Amino acid sequence: SPPGLLLLTSFLLHVKEDHASPTRLVCDNRLIQKYIVEAKDMEKRVGQCQALPALSCPAVLPLVDFTFQQWKSKSNETKRREILCDLALLVGAAAGAQGQVSDECGAKQLSQLYRHANSFFLLLQTFSWEAGHWEPSCSPHSMEQTHITSIFLTYRQLVKGKLRFFFYDLAKVLCK
């Protein structure tokens, strides 16, 4: 997808040899704002689709709300791992829902959400402050939803909340 590919390409073009750092994405606040607007647009467009069916197999979605005080007390690595867990659930939910939606409008929006969430997921896996790689063994707080629109709401909240604040925190370190 052009937006997902753009995100990954812009990231990869700015990776340093020794430590991967998403410098441009983190340092240019306009990029995260662009992804917030895109998340809102996807949510709006899926809401305009003709009667979307309830999911027969509920989507397991991460609970992405947080308190700012709790967030500030975490290390960047802890934040990254938490967001990776959230994105893993979202990518899985979008993929599972795609198989249950025959409506072209809903399927198109789910495909776009899947690509965007997966791009962020792949991007966040490329850098780490601790030895070792991220393992998909996390168990984030989650909920089951049968409404397709809940997947889009959760994605928008994640991008607008945790991801935006994470990039803001990284900018303090990387953008001097």
C-alpha positions in Angstrom: 0.0 0.0 0.0 1.4 3.4 -0.8 0.8 4.8 2.8 2.1 1.7 4.5 5.0 1.5 2.1 5.7 5.2 2.5 5.9 4.7 6.3 8.2 1.8 6.1 10.4 3.4 3.3 10.7 6.7 5.2 11.7 4.8 8.2 14.2 2.5 6.5 15.8 5.5 4.7 16.6 7.0 8.0 17.9 4.0 9.9 21.4 4.4 11.3 23.9 1.6 10.8 24.7 0.9 14.4 21.3 1.4 16.1 18.1 1.5 14.2 16.3 4.8 14.9 13.2 6.1 13.2 14.7 9.6 13.1 12.5 11.2 10.5 9.3 9.6 11.6 10.0 10.6 15.2 11.6 14.0 14.6 9.0 15.3 12.1 5.9 15.7 14.1 3.9 16.2 10.9 4.2 12.5 10.0 2.5 11.1 13.2 -0.2 13.8 12.7 -0.7 12.5 9.2 -1.2 8.9 10.5 -3.6 10.2 13.1 -5.7 11.9 10.4 -5.5 8.7 8.3 -6.7 6.6 11.2 -9.7 9.0 11.7 -10.5 8.9 8.0 -10.5 5.1 7.9 -12.8 5.0 10.9 -15.1 7.5 9.3 -15.1 5.7 5.9 -15.9 2.3 7.5 -18.8 3.9 9.4 -20.2 4.9 6.0 -20.2 1.4 4.6 -23.5 -0.3 4.1 -24.7 -2.4 7.1 -21.6 -4.2 8.2 -22.4 -7.6 9.7 -21.5 -8.4 13.3 -18.4 -10.6 13.5 -19.4 -14.3 14.1 -15.9 -14.8 15.6 -15.3 -11.8 17.9 -12.2 -9.7 17.3 -9.8 -9.7 20.3 -8.7 -6.0 20.7 -6.2 -4.5 23.0 -7.3 -2.0 25.7 -5.2 0.9 24.6 -6.2 3.5 27.2 -3.6 4.7 29.7 -3.0 7.4 32.2 -0.3 9.9 31.4 1.4 9.4 34.8 1.7 5.6 34.3 3.0 6.2 30.8 5.7 8.7 31.9 7.0 6.2 34.5 7.8 3.5 31.8 11.0 3.1 29.9 11.0 3.6 26.2 11.7 -0.1 25.7 8.7 -1.0 27.9 6.5 1.4 25.9 7.7 -0.1 22.7 6.9 -3.7 23.8 3.5 -2.6 25.0 2.7 -1.0 21.7 4.0 -4.1 19.8 1.6 -6.2 21.9 -1.3 -3.9 21.1 -0.4 -3.8 17.4 -0.1 -7.6 17.3 -3.7 -8.0 18.5 -4.9 -5.3 16.1 -3.2 -6.9 13.1 -4.7 -10.2 14.1 -8.2 -8.7 14.6 -8.1 -7.0 11.2 -6.9 -10.2 9.5 -9.6 -12.2 11.2 -12.3 -9.7 10.4 -11.2 -9.6 6.7 -12.2 -13.2 6.4 -15.7 -12.5 7.8 -16.6 -9.5 5.7 -17.8 -9.9 2.2 -18.9 -6.2 1.8 -16.4 -4.5 -0.6 -16.4 -1.3 1.4 -15.7 -2.9 4.7 -13.1 -5.3 3.3 -11.3 -2.4 1.6 -11.1 -0.4 4.9 -10.0 -3.5 6.9 -7.3 -4.2 4.3 -6.0 -0.6 4.7 -6.1 -0.8 8.5 -4.3 -4.1 8.4 -1.5 -2.6 6.2 -1.1 0.5 8.3 -1.1 -1.4 11.7 1.3 -4.0 10.3 3.7 -1.3 9.0 3.9 0.2 12.5 4.3 -3.3 13.9 7.2 -4.0 11.6 8.8 -0.6 12.1 8.7 -0.9 15.9 10.4 -4.4 15.7 13.4 -2.8 13.9 14.8 -1.0 16.9 15.4 -1.9 20.5 17.3 -0.6 23.5 17.7 -4.0 25.1 19.4 -7.1 23.9 17.3 -9.7 22.2 14.3 -9.4 19.9 10.7 -8.9 20.7 8.8 -12.2 21.3 5.1 -12.4 20.7 4.5 -13.8 24.2 2.9 -10.7 25.6 -0.5 -10.7 27.2 -1.9 -7.2 26.9 -5.3 -6.4 28.5 -7.9 -7.1 25.9 -11.6 -7.3 25.1 -13.7 -9.1 22.5 -15.8 -7.1 20.1 -18.2 -8.2 17.4 -18.5 -4.7 15.8 -16.0 -4.1 13.0 -16.0 -0.4 13.8 -14.4 -1.2 17.2 -11.3 -2.3 15.4 -11.0 1.1 13.7 -11.7 2.9 17.0 -9.0 1.0 18.8 -6.5 1.6 16.0 -7.2 5.4 16.0 -6.9 5.5 19.9 -3.6 3.6 19.7 -2.1 5.9 17.1 -3.5 9.1 18.7 -2.4 8.0 22.2 0.4 5.6 22.9 2.1 5.8 19.5 2.0 9.6 19.4 3.3 9.9 23.0 6.0 7.2 22.3 7.3 9.1 19.3 7.2 12.3 21.3 9.3 10.6 24.0 11.7 9.3 21.4 12.1 12.7 19.8 13.5 14.1 23.1 16.3 11.5 22.8 16.8 11.3 19.0 16.1 14.8 17.7 18.8 17.0 19.2 
